[in-house]
């Protein structure tokens, strides 16, 4: 998401990038499981049981950050970054990211924004190269929201790469993933959708993971591998940008490029329908995170 167009535009090509989908399974088709490296250990873990954000692990994004024509202003406030000691189906404490309606949250030369929301990252506190990054997450059913779980390189975007493990734009039967690097970012990025099987959707608890090696990345939902992209495939598009450390990001964006391109809504807000505006005013949309874990070699 740290770009001028970023995830939103790239996700228009979900299940549609010729460089990576012509010989791949259909979107959401299970291709097996990813290999497990028995020598690795847990490098990072947050179960969100403390009831407050662990500032030794996470930073909070502030209002200066803005991309993708999103509607929210990021703030460091308990209303948008909160915790619950229990939630049905959770293993313990839960991090909750949620937007709030706040008319005139920003009124400046660059934009007018009527929403605030939360975004956290581990930049400068934890990053890793190669292993498995996984989060257990539960979403709500509201069109035009744009929560995400992803990894980002420490340098200038997209030179040091980006791995989008989960993006959700409010269509509860699917989520999207993407990878970005030099020569294949924005609308040129390889992307994929995962469609949930009958009886499941994004409003249930699911584990969203990427297995990342020096030669490929495999994306999984609840240990079901549904997309693998290799270094040779990437190098048909540009430079392989996944040989450097990446940090963790969890955020809840509202509206913007990606939701708008999926739902074709431009009123009352870009990518956000009236029904979701009213739901945000009632305090309903949220992203619940049970835990985040990263496994790898020391």
Secondary structure, 3 states (H helix, E strand, C coil): CCCCCCHHHHHHHCCCCHHHHCCCCCCCCCCECCCCCCCCEEEEEECCCCCCCCCCCCEECCCCCCCCCCCEEECCCCCCEEEECCCCCCCCCEEEECCEEEEEEEECCCCEEEEEECEEECCCCCCECCEEEEEEEEECCCCCEEEEEEEEECCCCCCCCEEEEEECCCCCCEEEEEEECCCCCHHHCCEEEEECCCCCCCCCCEEEEEEECCCEEEEEECCEEEEEEEHHHHHCCCCCCCCCCEEEEEEEEECCHHHHHHHCCCCCECCECHHHHHHHHHCCCCEEEEEEEEEECC
